[in-house]
Amino acid sequence: MAEFLGSACGITLAEIERCWAATKSVIWALDPRSFNDSSILAAFQAHGSQHGYPSPRTLWPPSGHCTNRQCARAISGQKIQVAEQRQAILYTVAHGPVPVWSIHLECTSCRTTYYVDYWERGGVRTYYDSCSGVVQVSEHKYIEVPLIEFWKFGINTAWVSFGNCASMYLNKYPFADEGLPAQWRFKASTLDGEEVSDAFLIISLLEDCNRRNTVLSVPHGGLQSQRFIKAIQERNLRMRLYGLPQVDHACDKCVRIIKGDGNEGDREVSAVVMDGITLGRPTCGVALCKISLASVKDRFCPSHQAQNSVCCIVGCLRVARPRFRTCDLNDHKNVEDVHLQRSSAAFQYKKRLERARVAHPKSSDPVDTAIHSLLDEEDAFEETYEIVGERVVPTTTDEPTQAEAARQSIELDVVPPIVQNLDQTQPKKLRAVFGRKRTHNEQILVAPCGVIIARETFFNAEAIPSIVEMIKNTYTHRHKPNHIIFDNNCSVAKHVKNDEFFRDVGLAVDVFHFKCKHSQTDTFCQENCNPHSFLELRD
């Protein structure tokens, strides 16, 4: 250290000793953040590498003592003596990627290892209840929390992908690798979207645990992609059962004060809107199965992997041929041949060219887009083919837009089936499912100001019993809104007409659907769900 200070300051070792004796009490009392200066970083880059100090930052666990209350070393108050340092890259907001030493301590008494932002014992990784200011996303990569927060704003407000977050950051520091010491084994330019995604995920789970006054515990071993799955599922289950933290939200746009007439005092009136958003996440192809896929590229969940060997023609239960998705029946083989031809390179290049000619929207204004254009190239809806003699001809139908598909599902309450042609004089039709099945929609409860109160995944249909269950899960033991506005409330009202939970809740249909999609001859709807009947909802 003395040699480094002498080289950086241009003074002799004897002068270093005298200066340190005079200033050490002041230096030890300084806030470590005061060393986070560009000139200091430059001095370390120029003079520190040959002395083992690549930067002014060294990442340590928050404490040098074991925190296990049952540990003999912790009871006696002894410090941890076993330490190991590793080369690492710290991605910062102010100075870009910085080479650092990361230190972890091992308690030899209870076999607990303390890392920068978590400790590990018995194969379980437990994050500290207070954030250390950095998050470890791989064995030798750390990211500052302020940088993660900056990326979160871009992801949530500007549609920036995880990969583009990494790309923009590295483009800002194109020569980061050149500033690393020659003996450094890890490059700064290898940051990718998966690591940004992990940082986003970890900080979000830590914030959730902090709100609940608990700690985040996950498996220490295994793949990084699998480590947080159980924690995510538990968090999503809590959101499903108890609603989002904003479930009790109230503001001037969401609550209206109705003045009393003298005999009655003022009263509050609140309303929420329910609607379905057609996102279509990949899900298991077996009907009613809600088990998550092991990978978004899978067609079936781990429990139904045997379905991969079944013929893809709807209604056929024969075993598929090796390396193919259809059985050995001629018509079924021909259907797959046509499907593969349509998926060939020339066909895909043509589709990509057509897509490339469409400008990306530059604003957040909603656009009613055909659903197929929102899916990956590998995904496909249920395809229909006509057998004309020995030829297989794919049939073309006008695909619904997002809004049309949502309206159809609401009106029918089930996924609209493809009607088979019963006229034997017409060509035979076959349906095939080569792509992945997707969820029906994400159902949300949203306040008039735009705050999302609750969310639920509907796998197969926007069914009325599922709507009722979601509302009850959200508002049981909580303050219920006076009005829940939904485009199919006439069906909901019939379903819950004897349910005490909905006795004091108005179930109006929104004005657009009431005028355009609900029959004037439906007396129940006109009498019970007409939005004009609720005086407090009028402007």
Buried (B, 14 or more C-beta within 10 A) or exposed (E): EEEBBBBBEEEEEEEBEEBEEEEEEEEEEEEEEEBBEEEBBEBBBEBBBEBEBBBBBBBBBBEEBBBBEEBEBBEEEBEBEEEEBBBBBBBBBEBBBBBBBBBBBBBEBBEBBBBBBBBBBEEEBBBBEEBBBBBBBBEBBBBBBEBBEBBBEBBEEEEBEBEBBBBEBBEEBEEBBEBBBEEBEBEBBBBBBBBBBBBBBBBBBBEBBBEEEEEBBBBBEEEEEEBBBEBBEEBEEEBBEBBBEBBEBBEEEBBBEBEEEEEEEEEEBBBBBBBBEBEBBBBBBBEEBEEBBEEEEBBBBEEBEEBEEBBBBEEBEBEBBEEBBBBEBEBBBBBBEBBEEEEEEEEEEEEEEEEEEEEEEEEEEEEEEEBEEEBEEEBBBBBBBBBEEEEBBBEEEEEBBBEBBBBEBBBEBEBEEEEEEEEEEEBEBBBBBBBBBBBBBBBBBBBBEEBBBBBBBBBBBBBBEBBBEBBBBBBEEEEBBBBBBBBBBBBBBBBBEEEEEBEEBBBBBBEEBBEEBBEEEEEEBBEBBBBEEBEBBEE
